[in-house]
Amino acid sequence: MQFRFSAILLDLDGTLVDSAPELAAAVNGTLESLGRRTLSVEEVRGMIGNGLPALTLAALAATGGAPDAEATEDIICRVRTLYDRQPPPRVFDGVRETLTDWHQSGISLIVCTNKPEGSARRLMAELGLDRLIADLAGGDSYPVRKPHPGHLLRPLERLGLDPKLAVMVGDSHIDADAARDAGIPFIAVSYGYAGQRRGEMEAVSTVDRFADVTGAIAQLAERRGLAFPSPPPEV
């Protein structure tokens, strides 16, 4: 029996969804309440990737610096509250169709994001993507999070899946580093938030459209003597 790729690990922000406008609205609403200047969506886009607390700290640093720890924690909570009130973000072109194809082929899809698990699950449900995923690891799901490899390995272990038969898809060096240290091949999407040029991340392949990830995984599978995609499950 030929082994096949059985799991695809997926970053969320900048890979599946364009959440920068909604994050910028939450950050700017909070900055305005503090009497600070607001940031452009492009400025906020470059701060995304390490979770909402890190994003908030970066926004504060760009607008005069962070206050004491207690005040900063309150500001982070205010940003999170405003973000949770935002409408669902735009799903990148090709994501919904590609995830549906993979799901129907019997592949386990796992979202690994540094966004809080509750916010991420709510977002996936609002977008109607929750039914396509087997698991979701948020930034607060485990003691570690990306770029720690455990953030990818823990959900695979929960589902009883072999990391050697998994692949990671993301848009930043945070995803690339986590995948490398977990021993999982990484495919980069060029349209995300990292602002890195092609070849600057450790990736087995870089694609310009999410729909092209299928072909990239198929080529990787062929090089490794694996099957992809898997046949659809029997009805």
N, C-alpha and C positions, 0 to 999 in steps of 0.2 A: 504493500500500500504506500503510495506516495504521500510524504508529509506536505502540509500546506500552511501558508500563513493563516492563522486562526484568530488573530487579534490586531486591531488597529487602534493605537492610542492617539488621541486628538487634543491639541490645544484648542481653546475656545476663542478668546478675544484676539482678533487679527488673523485668525485662521478660519473659523466657522462663521463668525459674526463681526460686523463692523460696529463695535460698541463705543467708539471714540466720541461721537456726538453726544450720547447720553451721559457718558462719564464726564465730558467737558461741562455739560449743563449742571451736573451735581457739584462739581468742583467750583464752577463759577458762581453758582448760587450761594455757596458757602463763603467764597472770597468776598463777594459783594456784601454779605452780612458782616464781614470783618472790616469793611472799609478798604479793601485792597483792590488792586487792578485785576481784571479778568484775563484769562489766557485764551489764545486761539485754539481751535480744535487741533491744529497741527502741532502746537506746543504740547497739548495734553497727549496726543497720539504718541509722541516720543517718550512719554513718561510711563506708558502702560507696559505691564509684563510681570511685575513683582508683587502684584496684589494692591488692593485699595489703600491700605495704610502707607505703603511705599509711594503710591501715586500722590496721596495727600501730602506727604512730607516733601516730595519733589515740587509740588505746586506751592507749598509754603516757602520753600527755599528760593523759588523763582520770584516770589512777591514780597520779600522782606525777611524771610527766616521764620523758623518755628518758635512758638512761645515755650513755656515750661511744659514738662511731661503731662501734667494733668490737663492743662488747656489743650494741648495737642491731641490727646486722646478724645476729648470732647469734640474737637473739630473733625476728627476721623469719623466719629459716630454721626455727626451732622451730614457729612458727605455721604455716608452709607445710607442714611435715611432718605436723603434727596435722590440718590441713585435708585433706590428701590421703588421710588414713585415715578420713575421715567417709563415711557412706553418701550416695548421690546425693540431691540436694535434690528438693523437690516441684516439678513442672511446673505453672505456672499454668493455670487452667481455660481450655480452648479453644485452647491453644497447639499441642498435638500435631495436632489435627484441622485447624487452619488452615494450619499449615506443610505438612501432607500435601497439602491442596488446592492450595496455591500450587506446590508441587514438581511435582504431577501436571499443572499447567497450563503447565509449562515455564519457570517463573520461577526465576532464579538467586537463591538465598538465601545471604547472607553474614553470618556472626556477627562482630561487631566488639566486642571486650571488652578491658578493661584487665587481666583475669586472665591469668596466664602461659599461653602457647599450649598447652603440654603438659597442664596441669591442665584447661584448657577443652576440649580434644579428648577427654581421658579422660572428663570429665563427660558430654559429648555422646554418646559411645559407650555409656556406662553407661545412659543414658536412652533409647538407641535412636533418637536424633535425628540422629546423624551422617550417616545415609544420605540425609537430606533437604537437606543443605547443600552448596553448591558450593565454599565456601572458609570459612576461619576466620582472622581476624587477632587475635592475642593481644597483650597489653601488651608482650611482648618479641619480637614477630615482625618489627618494623621499628624504625628508629632513633627514630621518633616514635609517639605513641599519643594517644588521645582526651584532651583536646579538639582536638588538632592535626588539621586536615582530611586530612592525608596518611594517617592511619590508616584512613580510609574510601576514599580515592582509590587507594591502592596495590593492594588486592585487586581493585578494579574494573578497574584497568589490567592486572593479571595475567590476568584472565579476558577481556580485550578488550571490556569493557562500557562504554557511554557514561554518564557521571555524570548527564547531562541526562535519562536514562531510568531513573533510580534514585530510591528513596525510603528514608528512614531512620526506624526505629521505636525509641524508647527511653523512659526514664523520668526523665532528669535534664537539668540545664542543660549537663552535660558532653557529652551526646549532641547536644543542641540546638546548642551552640556549634560542635561539629565539623561538623555537617550544614550550618549556615549558612555557615561559611567554605569549605566544599567546594562550595557552590552546589546543595545537595541538599535538597529539601523534607523537613521533619521532622514526624512524627506522634508525639504523646506519649501514653503510657498513664498514667492517673491513680493506679493502684494500687501503683506502684513505691516505691522507697526515698527519693526526693528530698525528700519532705515539702513539696513546693511545690503551691500551690493552682492550680486551673485558670486559665490565662491568664498565669501567671507565667513560663512558658517561651515562647520564640519557636517556635511550632508552627502549622502550617497547620490542624491539627485535634487535639483531645484526646479520647480514648475511655476508657471505664471498664472495658471488657472487651477482651481480646485479639481475640476473634472479631469485634469491631466494626471492627478495622483494615481488613478487606477492604472494607467499605462506605466508609470514609474515603478509602482509596486510589482507589476507583472514582469518588467525587465529585471528587477532585483530578484524576484522569485526564480526566473529562468537561470540567472547566474548562480543561484544557490541550489538549483535542482529541486525547487519546491513548486507546489501547485498554487496558482492564483488566477482568477478568483475561484473560490470553492464552488462546487455545484449546489444549486438550491436544495434546501432540505425537502425530504419526501413529504408529500401531503398525506 
